[in-house]
Amino acid sequence: MSTGRSDAPRSGRVLRGLLPRLRPHGVLIGGSLGALLMEVALRLLEPWPLKFVFDRVLVPQRNPGPSWPWLGSLDAGTVVVLAAVAVVAITGARAGFAYLSTVGFAMVGNRVTTDLRNELYRHLQCLSLSFHSRARAGDLVVRVISDVGLLQDVAGTALLPLVGSLLVLVGMVAVMFWFQWQLALLALAVVPFFLLSSARLGKRIKEASRKQRKREGAMAANAAESLTAVRNVQALSLGDHFFTAFSSESKRGLREGVKAKRLSAALERSVDVIIAVATGLVLWQGAGLVMRGALTPGDLLVFLSYLKGAFKPAQDFAKYTGRIAKAAAAGERVLQTLGEEVAVKEAVGAVPAPRFAGNIEFRNATFGYEPDRVSLRDVSFSVSAGSRVVVLGPSGSGKTTLMSLLLRLYDPQEGQVLIDGQDIRRFTLASLRGQFSVVLQDSLLFATSIRDNIAYGAAGAAPDDIEAAARLANAHEFIEGIPGGYEALVGERGVTLSAGQRQRLAIARAAVRNAPILVLDEPTTGLDAANERAVVEALDRVSRGRTTFLVTHDCRHVSAADLIIYVDPDAGVQAGPHRELLERNTHYAAAYRLHAGSLVQRA
């Protein structure tokens, strides 16, 4: 998921991506910026009390200067007192405005990054299954949590201080030219060396930081993959394999991190030397001007103070280059994910779906995961409300894809899918999918209570409804036998329960939803005989009165089906009643006879 684009414009792309998200916070940004400007103005005043003490008390000047004639009438003690009070007042006021600007910008940063994280998480939920099949879950989690968090942290500790320093730079350079333009030019003569050093080392720092961020994403993906499937990892003795992969990425990340730190340290020290050269030149030339009477000692002191403040952005830039580069890489990863196209979108003017009766029609639907690879071609069939439909076919033929089109997890490239005579694309996604109950082969349970896992099927389900659904799914008895009953906590992905228990909870979740359409995708695969009987009995009760699709490899279920849909990778989709398909001598007929023959041989 990485891009091959150059590093140079990366920060600009991130800033352009974040700017629209700053607009809703314009008032807070304006207030914080105003406080920052006041802080800058007061910072420009800070050296002046020291100048007055130096020029009027410590090294009195014959010519007090035309700008401050009133000082001549004050005695030395009064000047010192006023200067001391001014230092406290100016510094105190500056600290107050600095506090306001820091808190204000921190609030902006927190709000923007919180909105960004929510937007990213929501966007990931809306992206197609094709995207998620290519992406690695651990890396996506890093983007949602760590990358956005890094942006938030760097915005508060690096970017905002740099903005303040740049404003100080503008003000102090202006005052330096007003004070003594020759000294100002001399001080700025070292700027090309700073730019050259920053360009040479900054690019390498950015590249190292980008690679380090990429390694961290890969490490998270490896860790998530192995920990999610830890049972299989241990059973297959793959621990060393995954550890080697993780350790390898960790070592590469360490090398890139050390490289970035080393380059950042080199840049900081280079900047320190450049600033020292500028300070030495100004001190040498300024001292000469003071001795010739062109400057007062206080003027030189103020000028050197401004010089130090003017170069603070350079020092900050060198100090924060690595962190900003890492944040830029993180921001680009976030914006790259947000830029992923949502394949299934709600149509403009989409309306909430009414309660469906359950009449289903596929009309000349064609779909392929890739433009040049069609999975289902010109599929057409109709299902009456309340019918039981068995979907059969070889592995990989497109059975689950067919159900995904019905749920609108994908949209067909051609043709339509209709419910009750209406194209499903005219309905909002939430109202459409809310009228399906789904039970999968590997039903996912969440790390919460049994009651909550069932209630996920219908928001706000009452306790009586949850218990009724559990009874319907043959789950109430085993739930009552678990310590804690309905309040017992289920391990992550339901690992504390058996496969049959997980399936019956999934059926209860489908039952409490009370949806008019039920999709069952291999719900009994991998179950022993006792659990299979319990699950089949529960499914039979739950499916009554609903349009039901049963995706299966088992031809034993066709006897109770009103309609058979046979998906063949070569012959396409064949639909019809069991007897009709046998009489037409279809591919389904051949598959059914083969299954029946194997049963006879086993008997």
Secondary structure, DSSP 8 states (H G I E B T S, - for coil): ------STTHHHHHHHHHHHHHGGGHHHHHHHHHHHHHHHHHHHHTTHHHHHHIIIIIS--S---TT-GGGGGS-HHHHHHHHHHHHHHHHHHHHHHHHHHHHHHHHHHHHHHHHHHHHHHHHHHHS-HHHHHHS-HHHHHHIIIIIHHHHHHHIIIIIHHHHHHHHHHHHHHHHHHHH-HHHHHHHHTTHHHHHHHHHHHHHHHHHHHHHHHHHHHHHHHHHHHHHHTHHHHHHTT-HHHHHHHHHHHHHHHHHHHHHHHHHHHHHHHHHHHHHHHHHHHHHHHHHHHHHTTSS-HHHHHHHHHHHHHHTHHHHHHHHHHHHHHHHHHHHHHHHHHHTS--SS---TT-B--------EEEEEEEE-SBTTB-SEEEEEEEE-TT-EEEEE--TTSSHHHHHHHHTTSS--SEEEEEETTEEGGGB-HHHHHTTEEEE-TT----SSBHHHHHHTTSTT--HHHHHHHHHHTT-HHHHHTSTTGGG-B--GGGTTS-HHHHHHHHHHHHHHHT-SEEEEESTTTT--HHHHHHHHHHHHHHTTTSEEEEE-S-GGGGGG-SEEEEEETTTEEEEE-HHHHHHTT-HHHHHHHHHHHHHHHH-
